[in-house]
Amino acid sequence: MKKILLFGAGKSATVLIHYLLAHAATEQWTLTLADINPELAQSKLNNHPAGTAVGIDLSDTAKRQALIKEAAIVISMLPPALHIQVAKDCLLLKKDLLTASYIDEDLLQLKEEIEKNNLLFLCEMGLDPGIDHMSAMRIFDRIRNNGGAITSFRSHCGGLIAPESDNNPWHYKISWNPRNITLAGQAGAIYKEYNTIKTVVYPDVFRNCATVAAPVPGQWACYPNRDSLHYIPVYKLESAKTVIRTTLRHIDFCTGWQFVVLAELTNPLDIELINSLKDRSIGEWFTACLNFYTRSTTFNTFLNRYVATKDQTLVTHLFEYLGLFSDEKIPAAAKSSADVLQHLLETRLVLSPTDRDMILMIHEIEFINSNKQPECLSGSLIVTGENALQTAMAKTVGLPLAIAAKLILKGSITTKGLQIPILKEIYEPVLAELEENGVRFVER
């Protein structure tokens, strides 16, 4: 019996866990699910005979390494900042590692040692990043193999709410890590458009978002996602005039969120401000942020100073729904404005048990074909969740990881090193099995 070790039992791990348990008998493996909350881990295993729940504080080096030592492969669904602890142990103990997170500077520093030890650290193996890489590379490789050349690539992806469950003015509900939603865009963005490098600073990320035509009802807009330039050499798009990766949201979300950012409600570092507001209300915190960061003594002053007249009613409604005028006390555990805002997101934009989320991904590709003629190709992925537990987000993040783990353990994926899923050996079988599970990228 091979042992699979999974760190993290959060929202996005549900379908991953289900797949690993469902295939345990056939593939002759067991699953150890390690989480700081052992009760949560146990509930996700649902008493399956092939599953074992373990409670772990990640700072417990001895216990962490003991679990990794017993594993045939390790999957980390921890917050991105914690991956490095697991990665260093996997390197020390010679274990392959899978994550759905971006390759960061800490992991890059391990690249040479990973290769030297003949290990596979496969990162960005979820939805976005993950399925976006695989679906794009499949198209790029086909175009190039037919003598074509890509001239423009725009990729959009969002974890959204399905139209039938869309019943709030933000047109959004939490289906994944709420901290990531709270801090989205803080790194700003950089991309290439019409042969011009464009840099967007955080306050402007959600301003004047471009609209996107989509094959589902709704008014969709997109904001630029981190560093698109990083993927130009990865995708071999040096000659393309446009390369941009974006995140999709409803246009009203973008309109409202730009003013959430302007008021510094996403600030993760304003400890002194929060300390000065102990035992005060969320409404008083909101007013304090407006005063401190925008020199607006009241919300009406803020509206009139910063919000276009045509958007003032919408922004007021959005802020009311989010609870920014609430008499509720600031959570005792909050240490920053970002913590207060995250609390509001988790309580106001929560998925009801029967709600269905939706994943929407769109690629827009322009290329010159073998006859030197310009062509356009678009493709889309639409996945709808079953309920608040079996979400589309959990399915599209978890299934690629699960399938890749199976292929590695069976010896079907043999590549080594620090990788993302842009190799045909990885993307071809993973996309094929995703399609068998209803995750299908449709080209037009």
For each residue, the residues with C-beta under 8 A, 3 or more apart:
1: 28 29 30
2: 27 28 29 30 72 73 409
3: 29 30 31 32 70 71 72
4: 20 29 30 31 32 71 72 73 74 75 405 409
5: 32 34 67 68 70 71 73 74 75
6: 9 13 16 17 20 31 32 33 34 74 75 76 77
7: 34 35 56 58 74 75 76 77 78 86
8: 13 34 35 76 77 78
9: 6 13 17 33 35 37 40 41 44 77
10: 13 35 77 177
11: 14 175 176 177 391 393 394
12: 16 77 100 126 176 177 393 394 397 398
13: 6 8 9 10 16 17 44 77 394 398
14: 11 17 18 44 389 390 391 394 398
15: 18 19 390 391 394 395 397 398 399 402
16: 6 12 13 19 20 75 77 394 397 398 399 401 402
17: 6 9 13 14 20 21 31 33 44 45 51 398
18: 14 15 21 22 390 398
19: 15 16 22 23 398 399 402 403
20: 4 6 16 17 23 24 29 31 402 405
21: 17 18 24 31 45 48 50 51
22: 18 19
23: 19 20 26 27 29 402 406
24: 20 21 27 28 29 30 31 48 50 51
25: 28 50
26: 23
27: 2 23 24 406 409 410
28: 1 2 24 25
29: 1 2 3 4 20 23 24 50 72 409
30: 1 2 3 4 24 50 51 52
31: 3 4 6 17 20 21 24 45 48 50 51 52
32: 3 4 5 6 51 52 54 67 70 71
33: 6 9 17 41 44 45 51 52 53 54
34: 5 6 7 8 41 54 55 56 67
35: 7 8 9 10 38 40 41 53 54 55 56
36: 55 56 57 58
37: 9 40 41 55
38: 35 41 42 53 54 55
39: 42 43
40: 9 35 37 43 44
41: 9 33 34 35 37 38 44 45 53 54 55
42: 38 39 45 53
43: 39 40 46
44: 9 13 14 17 33 40 41 53
45: 17 21 31 33 41 42 48 51 52 53
46: 43 51
47:
48: 21 24 31 45 51
49:
50: 21 24 25 29 30 31
51: 17 21 24 30 31 32 33 45 46 48
52: 30 31 32 33 45
53: 33 35 38 41 42 44 45
54: 32 33 34 35 38 41 67
55: 34 35 36 37 38 41
56: 7 34 35 36 60 63 64 67
57: 36 60 63
58: 7 36 64 78 82 85 86
59:
60: 56 57 63 64
61: 64 65
62: 65 66
63: 56 57 60 66 67
64: 56 58 60 61 67 68 85 86 89
65: 61 62 68 69 89 92 93
66: 62 63 69 70
67: 5 32 34 54 56 63 64 70 71
68: 5 64 65 71 74 86 89 90 93 95
69: 65 66 93
70: 3 5 32 66 67
71: 3 4 5 32 67 68 74 95
72: 2 3 4 29 95 409
73: 2 4 5 95 96 97 98 405 408 409
74: 4 5 6 7 68 71 86 90 95 96 97 98
75: 4 5 6 7 16 97 98 99 401 405
76: 6 7 8 82 83 86 87 97 98 99 101
77: 6 7 8 9 10 12 13 16 99 100 401
78: 7 8 58 82 83 86
79: 82 177 179
80: 83 101 102 104
81: 84
82: 58 76 78 79 85 86
83: 76 78 80 86 87 99 101 104 106 107
84: 81 87 88 104 106 107
85: 58 64 82 88 89
86: 7 58 64 68 74 76 78 82 83 89 90 97
87: 76 83 84 90 91 97 106 107 110 121
88: 84 85 91 92 110
89: 64 65 68 85 86 92 93 95
90: 68 74 86 87 93 94 95 96 97 119 121
91: 87 88 94 110 113 114 117 119
92: 65 88 89
93: 65 68 69 89 90
94: 90 91 117 119
95: 68 71 72 73 74 89 90 119
96: 73 74 90 119 120 121 122 408
97: 73 74 75 76 86 87 90 119 120 121 122
98: 73 74 75 76 122 123 125 401 404 405 408
99: 75 76 77 83 121 122 123 124 125 401
100: 12 77 123 124 125 126 127 129 130 397 400 401
101: 76 80 83 104 123 124 126
102: 80 123 124 129 226
103: 107 108 123 124 418 420
104: 80 83 84 101 107 108
105: 108 109
106: 83 84 87 109 110
107: 83 84 87 103 104 110 111 121 123 418
108: 103 104 105 111 418
109: 105 106
110: 87 88 91 106 107 113 114 121 418
111: 107 108 114 115 417 418
112: 115 116
113: 91 110 116 117
114: 91 110 111 117 119 120 121 416 417 418
115: 111 112 118 119 416 417 418
116: 112 113
117: 91 94 113 114
118: 115 416
119: 90 91 94 95 96 97 114 115 416 417
120: 96 97 114 408 413 415 416 417 419
121: 87 90 96 97 99 107 110 114 417 418 419
122: 96 97 98 99 125 404 408 419 420 421 426
123: 98 99 100 101 102 103 107 418 419 420
124: 99 100 101 102 103 129 130 133 420 421
125: 98 99 100 122 130 400 401 404 420 421
126: 12 100 101 129 130 131 396 397 398 400 401
127: 100 130 131 132 157 159 359 361 393 396 397 400
128: 131 132 157 247 361
129: 100 102 124 126 132 133 420
130: 100 124 125 126 127 133 134 396 397 400 421
131: 126 127 128 134 135 361 381 396 400 431 434 439 441
132: 127 128 129 135 136 155 157 245 361 363
133: 124 129 130 136 137 420 421 422 427
134: 130 131 137 138 400 421 422 426 427 430 431
135: 131 132 138 139 361 363 379 381 427 431 441
136: 132 133 139 140 153 155 235 363 365
137: 133 134 140 141 235 421 422 424 427
138: 134 135 141 142 427 428 431
139: 135 136 142 143 363 365 377 379 443
140: 136 137 143 144 150 235 236
141: 137 138 144 145 424
142: 138 139 145 146
143: 139 140 146 148 149 150 365 367 369
144: 140 141 147 148 149 150
145: 141 142
146: 142 143 369 370
147: 144 369 370
148: 143 144 367 368 369 370 375
149: 143 144 239 367 368
150: 140 143 144 153 237 239 240 365 366 367
151: 239 240 241 242 366 367 368 374
152: 240 241 242 243 364 365 366 367
153: 136 150 235 237 240 242 243 244 363 364 365 366
154: 242 244 246 363 364 365
155: 132 136 244 245 246 361 362 363 364
156: 212 222 245 246 247 248 360 361 362 363 364
157: 127 128 132 245 246 247 248 359 360 361 362
158: 220 222 247 248 249 359 360 361
159: 127 175 176 357 358 359 392 393
160: 171 172 218 248 249 250 357 358 359 360
161: 165 166 171 172 173 175 355 356 357 358
162: 165 166 355 356 357 358 384 385 392
163: 166 216 217 218 358
164: 356
165: 161 162 173 351 352 354 355 356 357
166: 161 162 163 171 218
167:
168: 171 172 173 321 348 349
169: 252 314 317 318 321
170: 250 252 253 256 318 321 322 349
171: 160 161 166 168 218 249 250 252 253
172: 160 161 168 249 250 253 349
173: 161 165 168 349 350 351 355 357
174: 178 181 345 346 349 350 351
175: 11 159 161 351 357 385 391 392 393 394
176: 11 12 159 180 181 393 397
177: 10 11 12 79 180 181
178: 174 181 182 342 345 346
179: 79 182 183 338 342
180: 176 177 183 184
181: 174 176 177 178 184 345
182: 178 179 266 338 341 342 345
183: 179 180 186 266 268 338
184: 180 181 247
185: 188 189 202 205 206 223 261
186: 183 202 266
187: 202 226 227
188: 185 199 200 201 202 205
189: 185 199 200 205 223 224 225 226 227 228
190: 197 198 199 200 224 226 227 228 229
191: 197 198 224 228 229 243 244 245
192: 195 196 197 198 228 229 232 240 241 242 243 244
193: 196 198 241 242 244
194: 241 242
195: 192 241 242
196: 192 193
197: 190 191 192 229
198: 190 191 192 193 224
199: 188 189 190
200: 188 189 190 204 205 224
201: 188 204 205
202: 185 186 187 188 205 261
203: 207 258 261 262
204: 200 201 207
205: 185 188 189 200 201 202 223 224 258 261
206: 185 209 223 254 257 258 261
207: 203 204 258
208:
209: 206 221 222 223 249 251 254
210: 221 222
211: 219 220 221 222 251
212: 156 220 221 222 246 248 362
213: 220
214: 218 220 248 360 362 380
215: 380 382
216: 163 358 360 382
217: 163
218: 160 163 166 171 214 250
219: 211 250 251 252
220: 158 211 212 213 214 248 249 250 251 360
221: 209 210 211 212 248 249 250 251 253 254
222: 156 158 209 210 211 212 246 247 248 249
223: 185 189 205 206 209 246 247 249 254
224: 189 190 191 198 200 205 228 244 245 246
225: 189 228 245 246 247
226: 102 187 189 190 230 245
227: 187 189 190 230
228: 189 190 191 192 224 225 231 232 243 244 245
229: 190 191 192 197 232 243
230: 226 227 233 234
231: 228 234 235 237 243 245
232: 192 228 229 235 237 238 240 243
233: 230 236 237 238
234: 230 231 420 422
235: 136 137 140 153 231 232 243 422
236: 140 233
237: 150 153 231 232 233 240 243
238: 232 233
239: 149 150 151
240: 150 151 152 153 192 232 237 243
241: 151 152 192 193 194 195
242: 151 152 153 154 192 193 194 195 366
243: 152 153 191 192 228 229 231 232 235 237 240
244: 153 154 155 191 192 193 224 228
245: 132 155 156 157 191 224 225 226 228 231
246: 154 155 156 157 212 222 223 224 225
247: 128 156 157 158 184 222 223 225
248: 156 157 158 160 212 214 220 221 222 360 362
249: 158 160 171 172 209 220 221 222 223 253 254 257
250: 160 170 171 172 218 219 220 221 253 254
251: 209 211 219 220 221 254 255
252: 169 170 171 219 255 256 314 318
253: 170 171 172 221 249 250 256 257
254: 206 209 221 223 249 250 251 257 258
255: 251 252 258 259 311 314 315 318
256: 170 252 253 259 260 314 315 318 319
257: 206 249 253 254 260 261
258: 203 205 206 207 254 255 261 262
259: 255 256 262 263 302 306 307 315 319
260: 256 257 263 265 266 341
261: 185 202 203 205 206 257 258 264 265 266
262: 203 258 259 293 294 306
263: 259 260 286 289 290 293 294 302
264: 261 267 270 289 292 293 294 337
265: 260 261 286 289 324 337 338 340 341
266: 182 183 186 260 261 337 338 341
267: 264 270 289 293 336 337 338
268: 183 336 337 338 339
269: 336
270: 264 267 273 274 336 337
271: 274 275 335 336
272: 275 276
273: 270 276 277 288 289 292 337
274: 270 271 277 278 285 330 334 335 336 337 339 340
275: 271 272 278
276: 272 273 288
277: 273 274 280 284 285 288 330
278: 274 275 330
279: 329 330
280: 277 284 285 288 329 330
281: 284 285 326 327 328 329 330
282: 285 286 323 324 325 326 327 328 329 330 340 344
283: 286 287 324 325 326 327
284: 277 280 281 287 288
285: 274 277 280 281 282 288 289 330 337 340
286: 263 265 282 283 289 290 299 319 324 325
287: 283 284 290 291 298 299
288: 273 276 277 280 284 285 291 292
289: 263 264 265 267 273 285 286 292 293 294 337
290: 263 286 287 293 294 296 297 298 299 301 302
291: 287 288 294 295 296 297
292: 264 273 288 289
293: 262 263 264 267 289 290
294: 262 263 264 289 290 291 302 305 306
295: 291
296: 290 291 299 301 302 305 306
297: 290 291 301
298: 287 290 301 302
299: 286 287 290 296 302 303 316 319 325
300: 303 304
301: 290 296 297 298 304 305
302: 259 263 290 294 296 298 299 305 306 307
303: 299 300 306 307 312 315 316
304: 300 301 307 312
305: 294 296 301 302
306: 259 262 294 296 302 303
307: 259 302 303 304 311 312 315
308: 311 312
309: 312
310:
311: 255 307 308 314 315
312: 303 304 307 308 309 315 316
313: 316 317
314: 169 252 255 256 311 317 318
315: 255 256 259 303 307 311 312 318 319
316: 299 303 312 313 319 320
317: 169 313 314 320 321
318: 169 170 252 255 256 314 315 321 322
319: 256 259 286 299 315 316 322 324 325
320: 316 317 323 324 325
321: 168 169 170 317 318 348
322: 170 318 319 344 345 348 349
323: 282 320 326 328 344 347 348
324: 265 282 283 286 319 320 344
325: 282 283 286 299 319 320
326: 281 282 283 323
327: 281 282 283
328: 281 282 323
329: 279 280 281 282 332
330: 274 277 278 279 280 281 282 285 334 340
331: 334 339 340 343
332: 329
333: 339
334: 274 330 331 339 340 343
335: 271 274 339
336: 267 268 269 270 271 274 339 340
337: 264 265 266 267 268 270 273 274 285 289 340 341
338: 179 182 183 265 266 267 268 341 342
339: 268 274 331 333 334 335 336 342 343
340: 265 274 282 285 330 331 334 336 337 343 344
341: 182 260 265 266 337 338 344 345
342: 178 179 182 338 339 345 346
343: 331 334 339 340 346 347
344: 282 322 323 324 340 341 347 348
345: 174 178 181 182 322 341 342 348 349
346: 174 178 342 343 349 350
347: 323 343 344 350
348: 168 321 322 323 344 345
349: 168 170 172 173 174 322 345 346
350: 173 174 346 347
351: 165 173 174 175 355 357 388 391
352: 165 355 388
353: 387 388 389
354: 165 387 388
355: 161 162 165 173 351 352 387 388
356: 161 162 164 165 384 385 386 387 392
357: 159 160 161 162 165 173 175 351 384 385 391 392 393
358: 159 160 161 162 163 216 382 383 384 385 392
359: 127 157 158 159 160 381 382 383 384 392 393 395 396
360: 156 157 158 160 214 216 220 248 380 381 382
361: 127 128 131 132 135 155 156 157 158 380 381 441
362: 155 156 157 212 214 248 378 379 380 381
363: 132 135 136 139 153 154 155 156 377 378 379 380 441
364: 152 153 154 155 156 376 378
365: 136 139 143 150 152 153 154 376 377 378 379
366: 150 151 152 153 242 374 375 376 377
367: 143 148 149 150 151 152 374 375 377
368: 148 149 151 372 373 374 375
369: 143 146 147 148 372 373 374 375
370: 146 147 148
371:
372: 368 369
373: 368 369
374: 151 366 367 368 369
375: 148 366 367 368 369
376: 364 365 366
377: 139 363 365 366 367 443 444
378: 362 363 364 365 443 444
379: 135 139 362 363 365 441 442 443 444
380: 214 215 360 361 362 363 441 442 444
381: 131 135 359 360 361 362 396 439 440 441 442
382: 215 216 358 359 360
383: 358 359 392 395 396 438 439
384: 162 356 357 358 359 392
385: 162 175 356 357 358 388 390 391 392 393 394 395
386: 356 389 390 391
387: 353 354 355 356 390 391
388: 351 352 353 354 355 385 391
389: 14 353 386 394
390: 14 15 18 385 386 387 394 395
391: 11 14 15 175 351 357 385 386 387 388 394 395
392: 159 162 175 356 357 358 359 383 384 385 395 396
393: 11 12 127 159 175 176 357 359 385 396 397
394: 11 12 13 14 15 16 175 385 389 390 391 397 398
395: 15 359 383 385 390 391 392 398 399 437 439
396: 126 127 130 131 359 381 383 392 393 399 400 439
397: 12 15 16 100 126 127 130 176 393 394 400 401
398: 12 13 14 15 16 17 18 19 126 394 395 401 402
399: 15 16 19 395 396 402 403 433 434 437 439
400: 100 125 126 127 130 131 134 396 397 403 404 421 430 434
401: 16 75 77 98 99 100 125 126 397 398 404 405
402: 15 16 19 20 23 398 399 405 406
403: 19 399 400 406 407 429 430 433 434
404: 98 122 125 400 401 407 408 413 421 426 430
405: 4 20 73 75 98 401 402 408 409
406: 23 27 402 403 409 410
407: 403 404 410 412 413 426 429 430
408: 73 96 98 120 122 404 405 411 412 413
409: 2 4 27 29 72 73 405 406
410: 27 406 407
411: 408 414
412: 407 408 429
413: 120 404 407 408 425 426 429
414: 411 425
415: 120 419 423 425 426
416: 114 115 118 119 120
417: 111 114 115 119 120 121
418: 103 107 108 110 111 114 115 121 123
419: 120 121 122 123 415 422 423 426
420: 103 122 123 124 125 129 133 234
421: 122 124 125 130 133 134 137 400 404 426 427 430
422: 133 134 137 234 235 419 426 427
423: 415 419 426 427
424: 137 141 427 428
425: 413 414 415 428 429
426: 122 134 404 407 413 415 419 421 422 423 429 430
427: 133 134 135 137 138 421 422 423 424 430 431
428: 138 424 425 431 432
429: 403 407 412 413 425 426 432 433
430: 134 400 403 404 407 421 426 427 433 434
431: 131 134 135 138 427 428 434 435 441
432: 428 429 435 436
433: 399 403 429 430 436 437
434: 131 399 400 403 430 431 437 439 440
435: 431 432 438 439 440
436: 432 433
437: 395 399 433 434
438: 383 435
439: 131 381 383 395 396 399 434 435
440: 381 434 435
441: 131 135 361 363 379 380 381 431
442: 379 380 381
443: 139 377 378 379
444: 377 378 379 380
